[in-house]
Amino acid sequence: MDKAVLLDLGGVVLDIDFHRVFASWAKDSGVDNSLFYDQWTLDDAYKQHEVGKISFKEYSAHMSNTLGVSMADACWQKGWNALWVGVYESVIELLPQLAKHYTLCAFSNTNATHSASFKHLFGTELSHFETIYLSQEVGSRKPDTQAFLTVCNRMGYAPKDVVFLDDTLENVTGAKDAGLEAYHTSGEAAVANRLSKLLRSQGSLS
């Protein structure tokens, strides 16, 4: 196929809500959830976790130390996996048609714990992707230029021949810097609209 479509997962294909994570942690630890809203950040340990440099056990120990919250590993993990709300149905419905006209792949900043969870929960819906590239396996994460170049190389496409969608503007900027045709899509309707335009360009939708 001449072109490829590369989609982010969370916020593009999968509906996610970090409020659910904080609510679970607050309930199990007995602290107010405002602590997590005020003090939890996408820090260096979070990023190391997403590129496979530290395990979830190491990451949860880091959170316990930095947040001052004591909780069993199982409770940290249960809350961590409470992220998933479901799938964007209108997006999922378009994936089989896209796969007929484009090489269809996904690229997600994620970790081993989350990837095992979403593959278990949404395996059928995600089966439309030829390959799902995970930052913890690629060894680098969006928005790093090298992360996009590595994924494009593994897909076998020049960056200019890859259409990328992400709900995070920083990642879209990084993709454009790497040479991809990238679009910022915020919300299910925006994603479905952009994918429908791609299909119409192939004469697949009226």
Sequence and secondary structure as in RCSB ss.txt:
>XXXX:A:sequence
MDKAVLLDLGGVVLDIDFHRVFASWAKDSGVDNSLFYDQWTLDDAYKQHEVGKISFKEYSAHMSNTLGVSMADAC
WQKGWNALWVGVYESVIELLPQLAKHYTLCAFSNTNATHSASFKHLFGTELSHFETIYLSQEVGSRKPDTQAFLT
VCNRMGYAPKDVVFLDDTLENVTGAKDAGLEAYHTSGEAAVANRLSKLLRSQGSLS
>XXXX:A:secstr
   EEEE SBTTTEEE HHHHHHHHHHHHTS THHHHHH    HHHHHHHTTSS HHHHHHHHHHHHT    HHH
HHHHHGGGEEEE HHHHTTHHHHHHHSEEEEEE   HHHHHHHHHHHHHHHTT SEEEEHHHHS  TT HHHHHH
HHHHHT  GGGEEEEES HHHHHHHHHTT EEEE  SHHHHHHHHHHHHHHTT   
